Amino acid sequence: MADPKEDSFLDDPEALEAEMDAALEEEELDESDPLALELDALRSERDELKDRLLRTLAESENVRKRADRDRREAEHYGGTRLARDLLPVYDNLQRALEAANKEENEVASAVIEGVELTLRELLNVFSKHGVTPIAPQNGDVFNPQEHEAMFEAPVPGTKAGEIIQVMTVGFMLHDRLLRPAQVGVSSTPAS
């Protein structure tokens, strides 16, 4: 029949270790005894191996966490270069729509409609992959985290730091800036 004390040691190895240490101390072996010396050497080796095991487990857990974080970042931000390369396509489609005047709208309405649909589809693909436009308006406050000041000019009726012109739209990839919006900013108006 199994001893219930042995079963508890299987469940708790630290209790077994403490029990063994207590039993050995009770025997009060002589220091000159070769068994006592061997036992002390085995204890120190056990403690060293236990310490190395704990350090190895901690290191492997850190590696796992780092790999998981890197995988998530690759999923979110892996398309950064492709998205940056597509931004000039957006700019050119936008310029094409702005360049078409009313006469051309009537003559080439199908072409202009195709450009509008292409631009809309590009924005849908951007949105699907976490790319969102930063489209400031005239009068918005300049934010250096999202905007790039291309020039500064005193404009009557404005406050210093207000956007007075938007040259290009900026874009964010999730929570990272992909490209800042290029804007003109009002300086202190001349009196």
Disulfide bonds with the S-S distance in Angstrom:
none
